[in-house]
Amino acid sequence: MNLGNVLIFGGTGMLSMASGWIAENSNLTIAFGRNENRLQQLQRKFGVQNLKVQKLDYTDTKVLENTIKTITKKYSKIDLVVAWIHENTAPKAIPTIRKLISEINFNQKWSLLLIKGSSSDISRIIESEKNISDNCKLKVVQLGFIYTGTTSRWLTHEEITDGVIQAITYEKS
Ligand SMILES: NC(=O)c1ccc[n+]([C@@H]2O[C@H](COP(=O)([O-])OP(=O)(O)OC[C@H]3O[C@@H](n4cnc5c(N)ncnc54)[C@H](OP(=O)(O)O)[C@@H]3O)[C@@H](O)[C@H]2O)c1
């Protein structure tokens, strides 16, 4: 599998293993985050040449736009964006990424994989993504939890990673 050129937002925490898998299966993967240590750790852990890391605070819309423009100028097409972005802190981030990459990719297809928390309202998300451009294929992964009968727990990072990989590799037949 070759995922092409991939951008990952929010991939240095619970999605670290997923970021590593993506990098191993891509031409180029760029993971963004604010924390230099976490970024370096991700790069050290997976150590694959095509995994690049870049400091970015996605709450700054202007910086986000400029970063995407610079990257797409350098690497031309973006094939996949994985975004674990907290909408309450950065409501403009996902619309900005979606609009800009759809425009830059023009009529070339690309995929946007949104990771959402268990309390997210998925029907609202799908409704708000209705006007998505034709060249963008949207997938949404909603995090869940495991109920053991008496207690419940959040998914482990391994379980989250498996779900993300499944979503990326799944194709409707
Ligand atoms: N089941 C559920 O619904 C659910 C929902 C939420 C969380 N959780 C659990 O809670 C744990 C912690 O959650 P978490 O959200 O802190 O996840 P996390 O994945 O550990 O960290 C958040 C990720 O987003 C990045 N990020 C956050 N704000 C950013 C910004 N303004 N600009 C750029 N990057 C930014 C972080 O990078 P930087 O650190 O570099 O900023 C990091 O990569 C997770 O491990 C998960 O198990 C479960």
The ligand as an ORCA input file, in Angstrom:
! r2SCAN-3c Opt
* xyz 0 1
  N     -12.519      7.926     23.698
  C     -12.538      9.223     23.495
  O     -13.503      9.750     23.007
  C     -11.363     10.062     23.828
  C     -11.423     11.401     23.472
  C     -10.345     12.215     23.786
  C      -9.252     11.690     24.426
  N      -9.215     10.391     24.765
  C      -8.044      9.847     25.469
  O      -7.409     10.911     26.145
  C      -6.018     10.903     25.883
  C      -5.482     12.326     25.730
  O      -6.184     12.998     24.694
  P      -5.528     14.188     23.882
  O      -6.501     14.907     23.090
  O      -4.636     14.963     24.787
  O      -4.751     13.389     22.818
  P      -3.258     13.254     22.376
  O      -3.364     12.544     21.111
  O      -2.415     12.681     23.436
  O      -2.722     14.757     22.119
  C      -3.297     15.668     21.249
  C      -2.573     15.755     19.891
  O      -3.022     16.931     19.234
  C      -1.925     17.849     19.092
  N      -2.417     19.204     19.318
  C      -3.268     19.619     20.290
  N      -3.486     20.931     20.173
  C      -2.765     21.359     19.098
  C      -2.590     22.621     18.479
  N      -3.196     23.736     18.924
  N      -1.782     22.697     17.386
  C      -1.164     21.592     16.915
  N      -1.289     20.366     17.465
  C      -2.082     20.253     18.552
  C      -0.916     17.413     20.118
  O       0.384     17.878     19.775
  P       1.181     18.888     20.799
  O       1.225     18.200     22.094
  O       2.505     19.044     20.147
  O       0.393     20.128     20.824
  C      -1.058     15.905     20.015
  O      -0.433     15.425     18.858
  C      -5.812     10.090     24.649
  O      -4.651      9.353     24.792
  C      -7.068      9.228     24.533
  O      -6.802      7.904     24.980
  C     -10.260      9.558     24.474
*
